[in-house]
Structures are given as C-alpha cells and as structure tokens.
C-alpha cells in the first residue's frame, strides 16, 4: 500500500562549512537522512552512496517484517559499497555516514538507525526522540555521568560509537517497528539541526500545523539563526492530515542530489589563512569512530574533567565562604568600636556594639553597669534610656551617663 500523507526534504550547507556532506531522501514510502563524515571529499561520497543504495527500497511492502529485512540488507550492502569504494579510491579511507531511515507500511513505521542523526515523532502536542544517539556522550548520559543538557555542549559530543563506514562489513543497527496514526509528524534530521535547535523550539515549530515545506523552512531558519556550524538536513513526514497528499517524483537533497553522480571534489591546498582561521577547520571531519584503547582514554579524560570540575566548584565554594566570613567578621569588629547607653532590668548600662541583631544573634554586649537605678529617673528620662542613646565613643557614653546621673539627683 502506498503511504498516504505529505512530506518534504531540504538540506543546507550551513554558515561555516564550504560543502554539504549530508544527503536526504523523501519518496513515496521511504524517507532517509544520512550525515557523511571523512573530510572534504569522503563525507559527500559516503552519504551519497547510502541514499542512492537505499532509494531502491522506495516501494510498497506486504509486511513490516519484509520492510525491516529490506532495510537491514540494504544498509549492510551500503557498508560493502563503502569498503569497495575505498579499495578502488584509497584517498577516501576513513569515510563513513550516519543513516536514519523510515519506511511506511500501512499503519506502521519501520525504522533503521545508526549514528547520531535523529528521528522524532510529534503526536498530541508531544515531541519524542525515537532513536538513540550512538555517541560517546550518550553513553555518559545513559550511565548518569552527565546530564542531557551537559551533553549538548560536551567537547566530545561528536564522537560516534557506531557508524556506517569502510571498516565494518556487518554494522550494528537499531531497527524497530512502531505504530503510526493520522496526525503524526515524523521528523528525520542531521545533527546540524538537533545540535543547534533544542527540542522545545522544534516542538513549537511542529505544533503550528503548517505544511511540511513551511515547517521545514522554519526549522532551517532557526538553525541558521543559531549559527549553523554544520550541514542541516531535514525530512518531515506528515501522516494523513489537512495538507495535500504526497505525490510526484521523490525528492533527493544534499550531496546525493549531485546530477553528475558521486563525485570527489578537488583537494584544496593544505594551508590556513590568518584572516580566516576557522574556514579550514570547517572542512575537517566532525565525527570519528574511536578505537577501543582511545575510547578508554576518552573515558579517563572525562573522569579527569569531572574531578577538575568538582575541585573547581569546591575551591570556589570555600573561597566564597571565606569571603563571606571575612566580611561578616570585619563588620562585627566594626560594631565593637561603637557604644550606646541603654537599660537592663533595673539600671542604666553602657553597651558595646550597635542596637541591631541578626536573627537571634545580638550585635551588642553589656560593657559597664553604671548602677544608676531606673526607678530614680523621671518617666521621660527612663523612656529615653530604654529606647537607647547612641554614643560616638566610650568617653561620649560616659558623658551621657554623667548627665543622666545628675538628672537622677546622684550628684556624682
């Protein structure tokens, strides 16, 4: 049965890179995003090989099991194609690509995935990431070492644990089958989108209910506004819905759309310019699959980073506490240079400090009991003393006390 719905595929080089290593496909039943890696030439070739191999699967299937098997076989054949290509063109050694593919079969979506491109499902105003990134930082998230938010900015966020490359003829795929229903919106994208536009903004764009083309354009604009340091490829698939039913020729975008076929661009001179130091780096691979011993070193490095972060926070916390303590002590010492005249239960007293308190802590202590009875004072004088009388110094406080004693008739 031919899929009933609408779709779109778009791809953009981004604001930093000089070539597009992504490829995308939106057909009648098949939808694919592939993000190539391997330098200026290899990434283009790898993603093109993947999409051009998988596009042959764009046909109705009798069952979800048949579609899943077709995806597994085609991706395995793609791995063989990559290996064979490197044998005849050794300059492409090290190339690889992610693959996130979806085949619609009746009321089901059949999914195959490897790498860090993503498939999302928007349903009932909720956006769910369906695929799991095969990355080093995702393992750190899964093990509880870092949070998903920390993973977005981790320096190793582009290190892939699994990729479709020229080294492994039997790649380990994630494949699964999910029910779908009218109103669902399926989003396939490279990390050029998901690494820049967070899920909250993606959900908001999908929630507007605009046609796939306008929605994809909106998401692309957000990625570009965010700097778009990588290629951005978006394939959006609406199941049923209010927009026109998909029909016509399939859409191929990115490097796979090259009308002359899979082509290796000419190598550029190996030099950098002090005027544009970032341009050369933009053509370097952003992904690589680490050897086991290197992965162990990455894990150790991450542990060291975590330890340094904890030590930094601890030292900073201690310094802040020390500064607060020093400020409090300096403030307290200042209060002890001040005096005032007040009363205890039955006599006039000179106090050291100030008349305030911090919670239960008083900032003054009795310094000298004058032994002038409160009962000997007039009502006005007694009320004045009980409300306290500020003094500029200890001698000033004693002068005030002498005046009070005269008013009390002490004659001293």
C-alpha positions as CSV (number, residue, x, y, z in Angstrom):
1,X,0.0,0.0,0.0
2,X,1.4,3.4,-0.9
3,X,1.8,5.8,2.0
4,X,-0.9,8.4,2.4
5,X,0.5,11.7,3.6
6,X,2.8,14.5,2.7
7,X,6.5,15.1,3.1
8,X,9.4,17.4,2.3
9,X,13.2,17.1,2.3
10,X,15.6,20.1,2.5
11,X,19.3,20.4,3.0
12,X,21.6,23.4,3.6
13,X,25.4,23.7,3.8
14,X,25.1,25.9,6.9
15,X,27.1,29.0,7.8
16,X,30.5,27.5,8.4
17,X,31.1,24.6,6.1
18,X,32.0,25.1,2.4
19,X,30.4,21.8,1.2
20,X,27.4,19.7,2.1
21,X,28.2,16.2,3.3
22,X,24.6,15.4,4.2
23,X,22.1,13.6,2.0
24,X,18.4,13.3,2.3
25,X,15.5,11.5,0.6
26,X,11.7,11.8,0.7
27,X,9.8,9.4,-1.6
28,X,6.5,7.5,-1.7
29,X,7.2,5.2,1.2
30,X,10.8,5.7,2.1
31,X,12.4,8.6,4.0
32,X,16.2,8.9,4.8
33,X,18.7,11.3,6.3
34,X,22.5,10.5,6.0
35,X,25.2,12.6,7.5
36,X,28.6,11.9,5.9
37,X,32.0,12.2,7.5
38,X,35.6,11.7,6.5
39,X,36.9,15.1,5.4
40,X,36.2,17.4,2.4
41,X,35.5,14.5,0.0
42,X,34.8,11.4,1.9
43,X,31.6,12.6,3.7
44,X,30.0,13.6,0.5
45,X,30.7,10.3,-1.1
46,X,29.6,8.2,1.9
47,X,26.2,9.8,2.4
48,X,25.6,9.8,-1.4
49,X,26.3,6.1,-1.6
50,X,23.9,5.4,1.3
51,X,21.0,7.3,-0.1
52,X,21.5,6.1,-3.6
53,X,21.5,2.5,-2.3
54,X,18.5,2.9,0.0
55,X,16.4,4.7,-2.6
56,X,15.8,1.4,-4.3
57,X,13.6,0.4,-1.3
58,X,11.0,3.1,-2.1
59,X,8.1,0.8,-2.8
60,X,5.1,-0.7,-1.1
61,X,5.7,-3.7,1.2
62,X,3.4,-6.6,2.1
63,X,4.5,-6.6,5.7
64,X,6.6,-4.7,8.3
65,X,8.9,-7.7,8.6
66,X,9.7,-7.6,4.9
67,X,10.4,-3.8,5.1
68,X,12.7,-4.3,8.1
69,X,14.6,-7.0,6.4
70,X,15.0,-4.9,3.3
71,X,16.4,-2.0,5.4
72,X,18.9,-4.3,7.2
73,X,20.1,-5.9,3.9
74,X,20.3,-2.5,2.1
75,X,22.4,-0.9,4.9
76,X,24.7,-4.0,5.0
77,X,25.1,-3.7,1.2
78,X,25.9,0.0,1.7
79,X,28.7,-0.9,4.1
80,X,30.1,-3.2,1.4
81,X,29.8,-0.4,-1.2
82,X,31.8,1.9,1.1
83,X,34.5,-0.8,1.6
84,X,34.7,-1.5,-2.1
85,X,34.9,2.3,-2.9
86,X,37.9,2.7,-0.6
87,X,39.6,-0.3,-2.2
88,X,39.5,1.5,-5.6
89,X,39.9,5.0,-4.3
90,X,42.2,4.8,-1.2
91,X,42.2,8.6,-0.8
92,X,38.7,8.2,0.7
93,X,39.8,5.9,3.5
94,X,38.1,6.7,6.8
95,X,34.9,7.9,5.3
96,X,31.5,7.0,6.8
97,X,28.0,8.1,7.3
98,X,25.1,8.0,9.7
99,X,21.8,6.6,8.4
100,X,18.3,7.2,9.8
101,X,15.7,5.6,7.6
102,X,11.9,5.1,7.8
103,X,9.6,3.0,5.6
104,X,5.8,3.5,6.0
105,X,3.9,0.2,5.8
106,X,0.2,0.5,6.3
107,X,-0.3,1.9,9.9
108,X,3.3,1.3,10.9
109,X,6.7,3.0,10.6
110,X,9.7,0.7,10.1
111,X,12.9,2.3,11.3
112,X,16.6,1.6,10.9
113,X,19.2,3.8,12.6
114,X,23.0,4.1,13.1
115,X,24.9,7.2,14.2
116,X,23.7,10.5,15.6
117,X,21.2,11.7,13.1
118,X,17.8,11.5,14.7
119,X,14.1,10.5,14.2
120,X,11.5,12.3,16.2
121,X,7.7,11.7,16.5
122,X,5.4,14.6,17.2
123,X,2.0,13.4,18.4
124,X,-0.7,15.0,20.7
125,X,1.5,18.1,21.2
126,X,4.4,16.0,22.5
127,X,7.8,15.6,20.8
128,X,9.6,12.3,21.4
129,X,13.0,11.4,20.3
130,X,12.6,7.9,18.8
131,X,16.2,7.0,18.0
132,X,19.1,6.9,20.4
133,X,22.3,8.6,19.5
134,X,25.3,6.2,19.1
135,X,27.7,8.7,20.6
136,X,30.2,8.8,23.4
137,X,28.3,11.5,25.3
138,X,25.1,9.5,25.1
139,X,26.8,6.7,26.9
140,X,27.9,9.2,29.6
141,X,24.2,10.3,29.8
142,X,22.9,6.7,30.0
143,X,25.4,6.0,32.8
144,X,24.4,9.1,34.7
145,X,27.8,10.8,34.5
146,X,26.4,13.9,32.7
147,X,23.0,15.4,32.1
148,X,21.4,15.7,28.7
149,X,21.9,19.5,28.9
150,X,25.7,19.0,29.6
151,X,25.8,16.6,26.6
152,X,24.7,19.4,24.2
153,X,28.0,21.3,25.0
154,X,30.4,18.4,25.8
155,X,33.7,18.7,23.8
156,X,33.3,15.0,22.7
157,X,29.7,15.3,21.6
158,X,30.6,14.4,18.0
159,X,32.5,11.2,18.8
160,X,30.5,8.3,17.3
161,X,30.4,4.8,18.9
162,X,28.6,3.3,15.8
163,X,28.8,4.5,12.2
164,X,28.3,3.1,8.8
165,X,31.9,3.1,7.5
166,X,34.5,1.5,5.4
167,X,35.9,-0.8,8.1
168,X,32.9,-2.9,9.3
169,X,31.1,-5.1,6.7
170,X,28.5,-6.0,9.3
171,X,27.3,-2.8,11.1
172,X,25.2,-3.0,14.2
173,X,21.9,-1.3,13.5
174,X,18.9,-0.3,15.6
175,X,15.8,-1.5,13.9
176,X,12.3,-1.4,15.2
177,X,8.6,-1.1,14.2
178,X,6.2,1.5,15.6
179,X,2.5,2.1,15.0
180,X,1.6,5.4,13.5
181,X,-1.7,7.2,13.0
182,X,-3.2,10.2,11.1
183,X,-1.9,13.5,12.5
184,X,1.5,12.1,13.4
185,X,4.5,14.2,12.2
186,X,7.8,12.3,11.8
187,X,11.0,14.4,11.7
188,X,14.3,13.0,10.4
189,X,17.3,15.3,10.8
190,X,21.0,15.5,10.9
191,X,22.7,16.9,14.0
192,X,23.1,20.2,12.2
193,X,19.5,20.8,13.3
194,X,19.3,18.9,16.6
195,X,22.6,20.2,17.8
196,X,21.5,23.8,17.4
197,X,17.7,23.9,17.8
198,X,16.6,22.4,21.1
199,X,13.6,20.1,21.4
200,X,11.4,22.8,22.9
201,X,11.7,25.0,19.9
202,X,11.4,22.1,17.5
203,X,8.1,21.0,19.2
204,X,6.8,24.6,18.9
205,X,7.5,24.7,15.2
206,X,5.8,21.4,14.6
207,X,2.9,22.4,16.8
208,X,1.9,25.2,14.4
209,X,0.5,22.7,12.0
210,X,1.9,24.3,8.9
211,X,2.5,22.4,5.7
212,X,5.7,20.3,5.8
213,X,7.6,22.7,3.5
214,X,6.9,25.8,5.6
215,X,7.6,23.8,8.8
216,X,11.0,22.6,7.5
217,X,11.8,26.1,6.3
218,X,11.1,27.4,9.8
219,X,13.3,24.8,11.5
220,X,16.1,25.5,9.0
221,X,15.8,29.3,9.7
222,X,16.2,28.6,13.4
223,X,19.3,26.5,12.8
224,X,20.8,29.3,10.6
225,X,19.9,31.9,13.2
226,X,21.7,29.8,15.7
227,X,25.0,29.9,13.7
228,X,24.5,26.6,11.7
229,X,28.1,25.3,12.2
230,X,27.3,22.1,10.4
231,X,25.2,21.0,7.4
232,X,21.5,20.9,8.1
233,X,19.2,18.3,6.6
234,X,15.5,17.9,7.4
235,X,13.0,15.4,6.2
236,X,9.5,15.9,7.5
237,X,6.7,13.4,7.0
238,X,3.0,14.0,7.9
239,X,0.7,11.0,8.2
240,X,-2.7,11.9,6.6
241,X,-3.6,15.4,7.9
242,X,-5.0,18.5,6.3
243,X,-2.2,19.1,3.7
244,X,-2.2,17.8,0.2
245,X,-1.5,14.1,-0.2
246,X,2.1,13.5,-1.3
247,X,2.5,12.7,-5.0
248,X,5.1,13.2,-7.7
249,X,8.7,12.3,-8.0
250,X,10.9,11.6,-5.0
251,X,13.0,14.5,-3.5
252,X,16.7,14.0,-3.2
253,X,18.7,16.7,-1.4
254,X,22.3,17.3,-0.3
255,X,25.3,15.6,-1.9
256,X,23.2,12.7,-3.2
257,X,21.4,15.2,-5.5
258,X,24.6,15.8,-7.5
259,X,23.3,15.3,-11.0
260,X,26.7,14.1,-12.2
261,X,26.7,11.3,-9.6
262,X,29.0,10.6,-6.7
263,X,32.0,12.9,-7.3
264,X,35.1,13.7,-5.2
265,X,35.8,17.5,-5.1
266,X,39.3,18.6,-5.9
267,X,41.5,18.8,-2.8
268,X,42.3,22.2,-1.5
269,X,45.8,23.5,-0.6
270,X,46.8,22.4,2.8
271,X,47.2,25.9,4.3
272,X,45.4,28.2,6.6
273,X,44.8,31.9,6.5
274,X,45.3,34.2,9.4
275,X,42.3,36.2,8.1
276,X,40.0,33.1,8.1
277,X,41.5,30.6,10.7
278,X,38.1,28.8,11.1
279,X,37.4,28.0,7.4
280,X,40.0,25.2,7.1
281,X,38.7,23.6,10.3
282,X,35.2,23.7,8.9
283,X,36.2,21.2,6.3
284,X,37.6,18.7,8.8
285,X,35.6,15.7,9.9
286,X,33.3,16.3,12.8
287,X,32.7,12.7,13.6
288,X,35.0,9.7,14.0
289,X,34.7,6.2,15.5
290,X,37.3,5.7,18.2
291,X,39.4,2.6,18.6
292,X,38.8,0.8,21.9
293,X,42.0,2.0,23.5
294,X,41.3,5.6,22.5
295,X,37.7,5.2,23.9
296,X,39.2,4.2,27.2
297,X,41.4,7.3,27.2
298,X,38.3,9.4,26.4
299,X,36.5,7.9,29.4
300,X,39.6,8.6,31.6
301,X,39.7,12.1,30.3
302,X,36.1,12.6,31.1
303,X,36.7,11.4,34.6
304,X,39.6,13.9,35.0
305,X,37.4,16.7,33.7
306,X,34.7,15.7,36.2
307,X,37.3,15.7,39.0
308,X,38.7,19.0,38.0
309,X,35.1,20.4,37.8
310,X,34.3,19.1,41.3
311,X,37.6,20.5,42.7
312,X,37.0,23.8,41.0
313,X,33.5,24.1,42.5
314,X,34.8,23.0,45.9
315,X,37.6,25.6,45.9
316,X,35.2,28.3,44.6
317,X,32.7,27.4,47.3
318,X,35.3,27.6,50.0
319,X,36.6,30.9,48.7
320,X,33.1,32.3,48.7
321,X,32.5,31.1,52.3
322,X,35.9,32.6,53.3
323,X,35.0,36.0,51.7
324,X,31.6,36.0,53.4
325,X,33.1,35.0,56.7
326,X,35.8,37.8,56.4
327,X,33.1,40.3,55.5
328,X,31.0,39.3,58.5
329,X,34.0,39.4,60.9
330,X,35.1,42.8,59.6
331,X,31.5,44.0,60.1
332,X,31.3,42.6,63.6
333,X,34.7,44.1,64.5
334,X,33.4,47.5,63.4
335,X,30.3,47.2,65.5
336,X,32.5,46.6,68.6
337,X,34.0,50.1,68.2
338,X,30.6,51.6,68.8
339,X,28.8,52.2,72.1
340,X,25.4,53.2,73.3
341,X,23.5,53.8,76.6
342,X,20.6,51.6,77.4
343,X,18.9,49.7,80.3
344,X,18.8,46.3,81.7
345,X,16.1,45.2,84.1
346,X,16.7,47.8,86.7
347,X,19.7,50.1,85.9
348,X,21.4,52.2,83.3
349,X,24.0,50.3,81.3
350,X,26.7,51.2,78.8
351,X,26.7,48.7,75.9
352,X,29.5,47.9,73.4
353,X,28.3,47.3,69.8
354,X,25.2,48.5,67.9
355,X,21.5,48.3,68.7
356,X,20.7,45.7,65.9
357,X,20.5,42.0,65.9
358,X,20.9,39.4,63.1
359,X,18.2,36.8,63.9
360,X,18.9,35.5,67.4
361,X,22.4,37.0,67.4
362,X,22.7,40.3,69.2
363,X,25.4,42.7,67.9
364,X,25.9,44.3,71.4
365,X,27.0,43.2,74.9
366,X,26.9,45.0,78.3
367,X,30.1,46.8,78.8
368,X,29.6,48.7,82.1
369,X,26.8,48.7,84.6
370,X,26.5,52.3,85.9
371,X,24.4,51.1,88.9
372,X,22.1,54.1,88.3
373,X,18.6,52.8,89.2
374,X,16.0,53.2,86.5
375,X,13.5,54.0,89.3
376,X,15.4,57.1,90.1
377,X,14.8,58.6,86.7
378,X,11.9,60.7,85.5
379,X,9.4,59.0,83.2
380,X,10.8,60.8,80.2
381,X,14.4,60.1,81.1
382,X,13.6,56.4,81.8
383,X,11.8,56.1,78.4
384,X,14.7,57.7,76.6
385,X,17.3,55.3,78.2
386,X,15.1,52.3,77.5
387,X,14.9,53.3,73.8
388,X,18.8,53.6,73.9
389,X,21.0,56.6,73.3
390,X,23.8,56.4,70.7
391,X,27.3,57.5,71.6
392,X,30.2,58.3,69.3
393,X,32.7,56.7,71.7
394,X,33.2,55.2,75.1
395,X,34.0,58.6,76.6
396,X,30.9,60.0,75.0
397,X,28.8,57.2,76.5
398,X,30.3,58.0,80.0
399,X,29.5,61.7,79.5
400,X,25.8,60.8,78.7
401,X,25.7,58.6,81.8
402,X,27.1,61.5,83.9
403,X,24.3,63.8,82.6
404,X,21.7,61.1,83.4
405,X,23.1,60.7,86.9
406,X,22.8,64.5,87.5
407,X,19.2,64.4,86.4
408,X,18.6,61.5,88.8
409,X,20.0,63.6,91.6
410,X,23.0,61.4,92.2
411,X,25.3,64.4,92.4
412,X,28.2,62.3,91.0
